Amino acid sequence: MPLVAYSFDSFMPKQLGPQDLSHYLRPGVSVYWPGCAGQSPLFEQWLLVQPEVAAGVSFCGAWIPGVNRFDPSALHPQAKATSFFLSPEFHASWQRGALDYLPLHYSEIARYLSQPGRFDIVMLHLASPDDQGHCSLSLAADFTPSVMQAIHAGAVVLAHINPMLPRTRGPFIPVSRINAWAQAALPPLSITLGTRNPALKAVATQVAQLVSDGDTLQFGLGRLQAEVLAALTSHRHLKVHSGMVSDALLDLIESGSLLSPSMHSPPVCTGMAIGSAALYQAVSDPCLVQFSPVSHTHAHATLAGLPHLKAINSALEIDLLGQVNCATLKGRQVSGIGGLVDLTRGARASQGGMGIVAATALAGRAHQSRIVPMLDPSAVSMSRSDVDTVVTEHGAAHLRHLGLDDRAHALIAIAAPEHREHLHQAWRTLRRNL
């Protein structure tokens, strides 16, 4: 799409070039740097060629593991960052003390970012303005609205206007609030789902049995969730309410499984989209998708008010008490809490709803059991009081109202058969020591 010259009677932002960053980024300033496809590839390029401008600057954002690999705190020895996920790409900065990790639920992240005066500069990635001077947040409406509501009048908004971003139905930034901008047509961040996995397909088949026609679905990012949606293509009148959608959504669209598109009430509500160009074209349909901020998508009142909400998320490990680990691998932090607890609690409170934690029974080449006797306390992402239903390829364990013995036996029953006797023995020992 060619770049276009825009003209608005009331206000025109200053033109922004790479040489201008040093005017705004100075020691002591705090910068909001969005995650997912809200991250600007243009601003990233500019920072990489002049990393000295990051000296003394503090960056903050919700950078998604496997998606946002750019670490702003690695630009300069005096740069800092605050993150809500601790993925492998950020471990070097964590080790040298340049990055701080805040283990917050998504709903709490929104509150943290919306504290007045937290940011001096906001660096945004926006769609081209429409004829009313509104720049759509496009593919990433998650936390930016909360930030924009809280920044002080003197805070600086820098924008990369990208004609390759679709205008979407949802939050926007008025041109009048942008201090300086640059136009550049660059492909937004994208990801692929990878190859299909027979074990994950078997898990998805079990999950699909817990979903009925007319349900509202929440799902995360990854191959498991993609397999689940592929297994739901024979369902009808489904709705989606999720913090994020990926290419897996295309299966539901193409199969006719979603509730009919509607300008009044689109069947899909999400905060972010990350995937392929085909997905980005699909989510630009205002009758199909409504983008909303985390303050709406992850609010307990919102989630509890959605009848038959099925929240489907994955885990790395589950112990016999029902505690879930979704963020550490072999004792090393690889992710964060994210929206797991918000969404599971909301689904539990939904009339006819269910919070589903799904995983293959075995992990890795060593075929270790994902159901383990007891998690290390530092690995617990979700407490046993929040866990609802756990699913593997061997079935579903409905833990919501089970006592300790019954939940341990229910979990052992869906563990890999070769690990069940060991788990039974481990539970007998654990039970005596409780």
C-alpha positions as CSV (number, residue, x, y, z in Angstrom):
1,M,0.0,0.0,0.0
2,P,1.6,3.4,-1.0
3,L,2.2,6.0,1.7
4,V,-0.3,8.8,1.8
5,A,0.0,12.4,2.8
6,Y,-2.6,13.3,5.5
7,S,-4.0,16.7,6.2
8,F,-6.2,17.7,9.1
9,D,-7.4,21.2,9.7
10,S,-6.9,21.2,13.5
11,F,-3.5,19.6,14.1
12,M,-0.6,17.9,12.3
13,P,2.0,16.0,14.3
14,K,5.7,16.8,13.8
15,Q,7.6,14.6,11.4
16,L,9.8,12.1,13.1
17,G,13.1,10.8,11.9
18,P,15.7,8.4,13.5
19,Q,17.9,11.4,14.4
20,D,15.0,12.9,16.5
21,L,15.0,10.0,19.0
22,S,17.8,11.6,21.0
23,H,15.6,14.6,21.5
24,Y,13.0,12.5,23.3
25,L,14.9,9.6,24.8
26,R,17.0,11.1,27.6
27,P,18.4,9.6,30.8
28,G,15.7,9.2,33.4
29,V,12.7,9.0,31.1
30,S,10.2,6.1,31.3
31,V,8.9,4.6,28.0
32,Y,5.9,2.4,27.3
33,W,6.9,-0.1,24.6
34,P,3.9,-2.2,23.5
35,G,4.1,-5.9,23.0
36,C,2.8,-8.4,20.5
37,A,2.1,-6.8,17.0
38,G,1.9,-3.4,18.8
39,Q,5.7,-3.4,18.7
40,S,6.9,-1.1,16.0
41,P,9.5,-2.6,13.6
42,L,10.5,0.9,12.5
43,F,11.3,2.1,16.1
44,E,13.1,-1.2,16.7
45,Q,15.3,-0.5,13.6
46,W,16.0,3.0,14.7
47,L,17.1,1.9,18.2
48,L,19.3,-0.8,17.0
49,V,21.4,1.5,14.8
50,Q,21.8,4.1,17.5
51,P,21.6,2.2,20.8
52,E,23.3,5.1,22.7
53,V,20.0,6.9,22.8
54,A,18.7,4.2,25.3
55,A,21.3,5.2,27.9
56,G,19.5,5.8,31.2
57,V,16.1,5.1,29.7
58,S,13.6,2.7,31.4
59,F,11.3,0.7,29.0
60,C,8.2,-1.2,30.1
61,G,5.7,-3.5,28.3
62,A,4.0,-6.9,28.1
63,W,6.4,-8.7,25.7
64,I,5.0,-12.0,24.7
65,P,7.3,-15.1,24.8
66,G,8.0,-16.4,21.3
67,V,6.7,-13.2,19.7
68,N,8.5,-10.2,21.1
69,R,12.2,-11.1,21.0
70,F,13.6,-7.6,21.0
71,D,15.0,-6.7,24.4
72,P,15.2,-2.9,24.8
73,S,17.3,-3.2,28.0
74,A,20.0,-4.9,26.0
75,L,20.6,-1.8,23.9
76,H,22.9,-0.1,26.3
77,P,24.6,-0.9,29.6
78,Q,22.6,1.8,31.3
79,A,19.2,0.9,29.8
80,K,16.6,-0.7,32.0
81,A,13.3,-2.6,31.4
82,T,10.4,-3.9,33.3
83,S,8.6,-7.0,31.9
84,F,5.7,-9.1,32.9
85,F,7.1,-12.2,31.2
86,L,10.7,-13.6,31.5
87,S,11.3,-15.4,28.3
88,P,14.7,-16.9,27.3
89,E,15.6,-13.9,25.1
90,F,15.6,-11.7,28.2
91,H,17.6,-13.9,30.6
92,A,20.9,-12.1,29.9
93,S,19.4,-8.8,30.9
94,W,17.8,-10.4,33.9
95,Q,21.2,-11.9,35.0
96,R,23.0,-8.5,34.8
97,G,20.2,-6.7,36.7
98,A,19.0,-4.6,33.8
99,L,15.5,-6.1,33.6
100,D,12.9,-6.5,36.4
101,Y,10.2,-9.1,36.2
102,L,6.8,-8.4,37.7
103,P,4.8,-11.6,38.2
104,L,1.3,-10.1,37.8
105,H,-2.0,-11.3,36.4
106,Y,-3.1,-9.5,33.3
107,S,-5.8,-7.6,35.2
108,E,-3.2,-6.4,37.6
109,I,-0.8,-5.4,34.8
110,A,-3.5,-3.1,33.4
111,R,-3.8,-1.5,36.8
112,Y,-0.1,-1.1,37.1
113,L,0.3,0.5,33.7
114,S,-2.6,2.8,34.3
115,Q,-1.1,4.5,37.3
116,P,-0.9,8.3,36.6
117,G,2.5,9.6,35.7
118,R,4.1,6.2,35.1
119,F,5.3,7.0,31.6
120,D,6.9,10.1,30.0
121,I,7.0,8.7,26.5
122,V,4.7,6.3,24.6
123,M,6.0,4.7,21.4
124,L,3.1,3.3,19.4
125,H,2.5,1.3,16.2
126,L,-0.7,2.5,14.6
127,A,-2.8,2.1,11.4
128,S,-3.2,5.0,9.0
129,P,-5.6,7.6,10.2
130,D,-9.2,7.5,8.9
131,D,-11.0,10.6,7.6
132,Q,-11.9,11.6,11.1
133,G,-8.3,11.6,12.2
134,H,-8.5,8.4,14.2
135,C,-5.5,6.0,14.2
136,S,-6.6,2.5,15.0
137,L,-4.6,0.5,17.5
138,S,-5.1,-2.3,14.9
139,L,-3.8,-5.7,16.1
140,A,-2.9,-4.8,19.7
141,A,-5.5,-3.0,21.8
142,D,-4.5,-4.8,25.0
143,F,-2.8,-2.4,27.4
144,T,-2.3,0.8,25.4
145,P,-5.8,2.2,26.2
146,S,-5.0,1.9,29.9
147,V,-1.7,3.7,29.4
148,M,-3.2,6.5,27.3
149,Q,-5.9,7.2,29.9
150,A,-3.3,7.7,32.6
151,I,-0.5,9.6,31.0
152,H,-0.1,13.2,32.0
153,A,-0.7,16.1,29.6
154,G,3.0,16.6,29.0
155,A,3.7,13.0,28.1
156,V,5.0,12.6,24.6
157,V,3.3,10.2,22.1
158,L,5.5,9.0,19.2
159,A,3.8,7.0,16.5
160,H,4.9,4.8,13.7
161,I,2.0,5.0,11.2
162,N,2.0,1.8,9.2
163,P,-0.2,1.5,6.1
164,M,0.4,-2.3,6.4
165,L,-1.6,-2.4,9.6
166,P,-5.3,-3.0,9.2
167,R,-7.8,-0.6,10.7
168,T,-9.8,-2.7,13.2
169,R,-13.0,-2.1,15.2
170,G,-11.8,-1.0,18.6
171,P,-9.7,1.6,20.4
172,F,-7.9,4.4,18.5
173,I,-5.5,7.3,19.1
174,P,-6.6,10.7,17.7
175,V,-4.1,12.4,15.6
176,S,-4.4,15.4,17.9
177,R,-2.8,13.3,20.7
178,I,0.3,12.4,18.7
179,N,3.3,14.6,19.2
180,A,5.4,13.3,16.3
181,W,5.0,10.5,13.8
182,A,6.8,8.7,11.0
183,Q,5.1,6.8,8.1
184,A,6.7,3.5,7.0
185,A,5.1,0.5,5.4
186,L,6.7,-2.5,7.2
187,P,5.3,-6.0,7.8
188,P,4.0,-6.2,11.4
189,L,5.2,-9.1,13.6
190,S,3.8,-12.4,12.6
191,I,4.1,-16.0,13.7
192,T,3.4,-19.5,12.4
193,L,1.8,-22.3,14.4
194,G,4.4,-25.0,13.5
195,T,3.8,-28.6,12.5
196,R,0.8,-30.6,13.7
197,N,1.4,-33.0,16.6
198,P,-0.6,-36.3,17.0
199,A,-0.4,-36.2,20.8
200,L,-1.7,-32.6,20.9
201,K,-4.5,-33.7,18.5
202,A,-5.5,-36.4,21.0
203,V,-5.6,-33.8,23.8
204,A,-7.7,-31.5,21.6
205,T,-10.2,-34.3,20.9
206,Q,-10.7,-34.7,24.7
207,V,-11.1,-30.9,25.1
208,A,-13.6,-30.7,22.2
209,Q,-15.9,-33.1,24.1
210,L,-16.3,-30.4,26.8
211,V,-17.5,-27.7,24.4
212,S,-21.1,-27.5,23.3
213,D,-22.7,-25.5,20.4
214,G,-23.3,-21.9,21.4
215,D,-20.4,-21.8,24.0
216,T,-18.0,-18.9,24.2
217,L,-14.4,-19.8,23.9
218,Q,-11.2,-18.4,25.3
219,F,-7.9,-19.8,24.1
220,G,-4.3,-18.9,24.2
221,L,-1.4,-18.9,21.8
222,G,0.2,-22.2,20.6
223,R,-0.1,-25.5,18.8
224,L,-2.4,-27.0,21.4
225,Q,-5.0,-24.3,21.1
226,A,-4.8,-24.5,17.3
227,E,-5.5,-28.3,17.5
228,V,-8.5,-27.6,19.8
229,L,-10.1,-25.1,17.4
230,A,-9.5,-27.5,14.5
231,A,-11.4,-30.1,16.5
232,L,-14.3,-27.8,16.9
233,T,-15.1,-27.1,13.3
234,S,-18.2,-29.3,13.4
235,H,-19.6,-27.2,16.3
236,R,-21.9,-24.3,15.5
237,H,-22.8,-20.8,16.9
238,L,-19.6,-20.5,18.8
239,K,-18.3,-17.2,20.1
240,V,-14.8,-16.1,21.1
241,H,-13.8,-13.9,24.0
242,S,-10.0,-14.0,24.3
243,G,-7.0,-11.9,25.2
244,M,-5.4,-13.1,22.0
245,V,-6.3,-14.8,18.7
246,S,-4.0,-16.5,16.2
247,D,-4.3,-18.3,12.9
248,A,-6.2,-21.0,14.7
249,L,-9.2,-18.7,14.5
250,L,-9.3,-19.1,10.7
251,D,-10.4,-22.7,11.1
252,L,-13.6,-21.5,12.9
253,I,-14.2,-18.8,10.4
254,E,-13.8,-21.0,7.4
255,S,-15.9,-23.9,8.8
256,G,-18.8,-21.7,9.7
257,S,-18.5,-22.6,13.3
258,L,-18.8,-19.1,14.6
259,L,-22.0,-17.2,15.3
260,S,-23.0,-15.1,12.3
261,P,-21.1,-11.8,11.9
262,S,-23.0,-8.8,13.2
263,M,-22.3,-5.1,13.2
264,H,-24.2,-4.9,16.5
265,S,-22.5,-7.8,18.2
266,P,-19.5,-9.4,16.5
267,P,-18.9,-13.0,17.5
268,V,-15.2,-12.4,18.4
269,C,-13.9,-10.1,21.1
270,T,-10.1,-10.0,21.6
271,G,-7.3,-7.8,22.8
272,M,-4.6,-8.9,20.3
273,A,-4.1,-10.8,17.1
274,I,-0.8,-12.4,16.1
275,G,-0.4,-14.7,13.1
276,S,-0.4,-14.4,9.3
277,A,-1.5,-11.8,6.7
278,A,-4.6,-13.9,6.3
279,L,-5.5,-13.5,9.9
280,Y,-4.8,-9.8,9.8
281,Q,-7.2,-9.4,6.9
282,A,-9.9,-11.4,8.6
283,V,-9.8,-9.5,11.9
284,S,-10.2,-6.2,10.0
285,D,-13.9,-7.1,9.5
286,P,-15.9,-5.0,12.0
287,C,-18.8,-7.4,11.9
288,L,-16.5,-10.3,12.9
289,V,-14.1,-9.0,15.4
290,Q,-14.2,-6.4,18.2
291,F,-10.9,-5.4,19.7
292,S,-11.0,-4.4,23.4
293,P,-8.5,-3.6,26.1
294,V,-7.5,-5.9,28.9
295,S,-9.5,-3.8,31.3
296,H,-12.5,-5.4,29.5
297,T,-11.3,-8.7,28.2
298,H,-9.9,-9.9,31.5
299,A,-12.3,-8.1,33.9
300,H,-13.9,-10.6,36.3
301,A,-17.3,-9.0,35.8
302,T,-17.0,-9.3,32.1
303,L,-16.0,-12.9,32.1
304,A,-18.5,-14.0,34.8
305,G,-21.2,-12.4,32.7
306,L,-20.5,-14.5,29.6
307,P,-22.7,-17.7,29.8
308,H,-21.0,-21.0,29.0
309,L,-17.5,-19.5,28.9
310,K,-14.9,-22.3,28.3
311,A,-11.4,-21.0,29.0
312,I,-8.8,-23.3,27.4
313,N,-5.2,-22.9,28.4
314,S,-2.1,-25.0,28.4
315,A,0.3,-26.0,31.2
316,L,3.8,-27.3,31.6
317,E,3.1,-29.3,34.8
318,I,0.3,-30.1,37.1
319,D,0.8,-31.6,40.6
320,L,-1.4,-34.0,42.5
321,L,-2.8,-31.1,44.6
322,G,-4.0,-29.5,41.4
323,Q,-1.4,-26.7,41.3
324,V,-0.4,-25.6,37.8
325,N,3.0,-24.5,36.4
326,C,2.8,-22.6,33.2
327,A,5.9,-20.4,33.5
328,T,9.0,-22.4,34.5
329,L,10.9,-25.2,32.9
330,K,13.5,-27.2,34.9
331,G,13.5,-24.4,37.4
332,R,14.1,-21.7,34.9
333,Q,11.6,-19.0,34.2
334,V,10.5,-19.1,30.5
335,S,7.2,-17.1,30.6
336,G,4.9,-15.4,33.0
337,I,1.5,-15.6,34.7
338,G,-0.3,-13.8,31.9
339,G,-4.1,-14.1,31.9
340,L,-4.4,-17.7,33.0
341,V,-5.7,-17.0,36.5
342,D,-8.0,-14.1,35.5
343,L,-9.6,-16.2,32.7
344,T,-9.9,-19.4,34.7
345,R,-11.6,-17.6,37.6
346,G,-13.9,-15.9,35.2
347,A,-14.8,-19.1,33.5
348,R,-15.5,-20.8,36.8
349,A,-17.9,-17.9,37.7
350,S,-19.6,-18.1,34.3
351,Q,-23.0,-19.8,34.3
352,G,-22.2,-23.2,32.7
353,G,-18.6,-22.1,32.3
354,M,-15.4,-24.1,32.8
355,G,-11.7,-23.4,33.2
356,I,-9.8,-26.0,31.2
357,V,-6.0,-26.6,31.7
358,A,-4.8,-29.0,28.9
359,A,-1.5,-30.7,28.3
360,T,-0.1,-33.9,26.9
361,A,0.5,-36.5,29.6
362,L,4.2,-36.8,28.6
363,A,6.8,-34.1,28.0
364,G,10.1,-34.1,26.1
365,R,12.2,-36.8,24.6
366,A,12.6,-38.4,28.1
367,H,8.8,-38.9,28.2
368,Q,8.6,-37.3,31.7
369,S,5.2,-37.1,33.2
370,R,3.5,-33.6,33.1
371,I,1.5,-34.7,36.2
372,V,4.0,-34.7,39.0
373,P,3.7,-35.4,42.8
374,M,4.2,-31.8,44.0
375,L,5.5,-28.6,42.3
376,D,8.3,-26.6,43.8
377,P,6.6,-23.5,45.4
378,S,8.4,-21.2,43.0
379,A,6.9,-23.0,40.0
380,V,3.2,-22.5,41.0
381,S,1.5,-20.3,38.5
382,M,-2.1,-21.1,39.6
383,S,-3.2,-22.4,43.0
384,R,-5.1,-25.5,43.6
385,S,-8.1,-23.4,44.7
386,D,-8.4,-21.9,41.2
387,V,-7.9,-25.0,39.0
388,D,-11.1,-26.3,37.6
389,T,-10.7,-29.1,34.9
390,V,-7.4,-30.7,33.8
391,V,-7.3,-32.5,30.4
392,T,-4.8,-34.9,28.8
393,E,-5.2,-37.3,26.0
394,H,-6.3,-39.8,28.6
395,G,-9.4,-37.9,29.7
396,A,-10.6,-35.1,31.9
397,A,-10.2,-34.6,35.7
398,H,-12.9,-32.3,37.0
399,L,-11.3,-31.0,40.2
400,R,-13.6,-28.1,41.2
401,H,-15.4,-29.8,44.1
402,L,-13.1,-32.7,44.8
403,G,-11.3,-33.3,48.1
404,L,-7.5,-34.0,48.2
405,D,-7.7,-37.7,47.8
406,D,-10.3,-37.7,45.0
407,R,-8.4,-35.0,43.0
408,A,-5.1,-36.8,43.3
409,H,-6.8,-40.0,42.1
410,A,-8.5,-38.2,39.3
411,L,-5.3,-36.7,38.1
412,I,-3.4,-40.0,38.3
413,A,-6.2,-41.5,36.1
414,I,-5.3,-39.1,33.3
415,A,-1.6,-39.4,33.6
416,A,0.5,-41.5,31.2
417,P,-0.1,-45.2,32.2
418,E,3.5,-45.9,32.7
419,H,3.8,-43.2,35.4
420,R,0.6,-44.0,37.4
421,E,2.0,-46.5,39.9
422,H,4.8,-44.1,40.8
423,L,2.3,-41.3,41.3
424,H,0.1,-43.5,43.5
425,Q,3.1,-44.3,45.7
426,A,4.1,-40.6,45.8
427,W,0.6,-39.6,46.8
428,R,0.6,-42.1,49.7
429,T,3.8,-40.5,51.0
430,L,2.7,-36.9,50.4
431,R,-0.7,-37.6,52.1
432,R,1.0,-38.9,55.3
433,N,3.1,-35.6,55.5
434,L,0.3,-33.2,54.8
